[in-house]
Amino acid sequence: MVLFDNSTTDEHELSEDILAINTVFICRLQGRRAAKSHAEMLAEAMDGIGEIDL
C-alpha cells in the first residue's frame, strides 16, 4: 500500500502552475480595485478639507 507518492505528473505540475498564475492575477486585480477605491475616498475627503469658512 502506498500512502504518499512524492512523484508528480506533468498534469499535476501544470495544474499547480495554472493555479499560481491565476492567484497572481486575482491578487493584482483586487489590489487595483482597492487602490482605486482608496484614491476615490481620499479625493472625497480632500474636497471637504479645502473649504474653510472665515
C-alpha positions in Angstrom: 0.0 0.0 0.0 1.3 3.5 -0.9 0.2 6.3 1.4 2.3 9.1 -0.1 3.6 9.4 -3.6 6.1 12.2 -4.0 6.4 11.8 -7.7 4.4 14.4 -9.6 2.9 14.0 -13.0 3.1 16.6 -15.8 -0.6 17.2 -15.4 -0.2 17.9 -11.7 2.6 20.3 -12.2 0.7 22.1 -14.9 -2.3 22.4 -12.7 -0.2 23.9 -9.9 1.4 26.4 -12.3 -2.0 27.5 -13.7 -3.3 27.9 -10.1 -0.3 30.0 -9.2 -0.7 32.2 -12.3 -4.4 32.6 -11.6 -3.8 33.6 -8.0 -1.3 36.3 -9.0 -3.7 37.8 -11.5 -6.6 37.8 -9.0 -4.4 39.4 -6.3 -3.3 42.1 -8.8 -6.9 42.8 -9.8 -8.1 43.0 -6.2 -5.2 45.3 -5.4 -6.1 47.6 -8.2 -9.7 47.7 -7.1 -8.6 48.5 -3.5 -6.2 51.2 -4.7 -8.9 52.8 -6.9 -11.4 52.8 -4.0 -8.9 54.3 -1.6 -8.0 57.0 -4.1 -11.7 57.9 -4.6 -12.2 58.0 -0.8 -9.1 60.2 -0.4 -10.3 62.6 -3.1 -13.7 63.0 -1.5 -12.1 63.6 1.9 -9.7 66.2 0.4 -12.6 68.0 -1.3 -14.2 68.6 2.1 -11.0 69.8 3.7 -10.4 72.6 1.1 -13.5 74.5 2.2 -12.8 76.8 5.2 -15.3 79.4 6.3 -13.7 82.5 7.8 
